[in-house]
Amino acid sequence: MQLIQNSTTFEEEEKKAKRSIVLVIDNHPVILDMLSYMLYFQGYQPACTANGQEALTWIMNALPMGRYPAVILLDLYMPVMDGASFLSRLRAYWNASVPIPPIILLTVDKSNHDHLACSDVLFKPFHIHDLRERLDRIIGKESAVW
């Protein structure tokens, strides 16, 4: 019986390793929880941070291990380090062998954000289906059935 349990654990770890990582940067715990659950159930591996500084630390620790986010979901307004500052630092310090991942900006600010050069913008509040469609398009993953 123990052998079957170990086999299942190994298979789960192998599946988890193949999931595309989505880095979520938002200072609201409820949004982080909601996005984390949604991403996990849609076959992604969520990595959640509460501000831009935490996200940069996560990236600097993950890159040497070959863990690259497939996409970044970025809140614009956060304490410690906001989304615009995060983008500036990320672009200045990125030295990985792969390009900077696509970034989907999550914001309540309805003004023009072209100057931030993000891949896409979702205005809060947004419908989870809209996020899923953008992720599927950007990552190139086949849409999952809800």
Order of alpha helices (4+ residues) and beta strands (2+ residues): alpha-beta-alpha-beta-alpha-beta-alpha-beta-beta-alpha
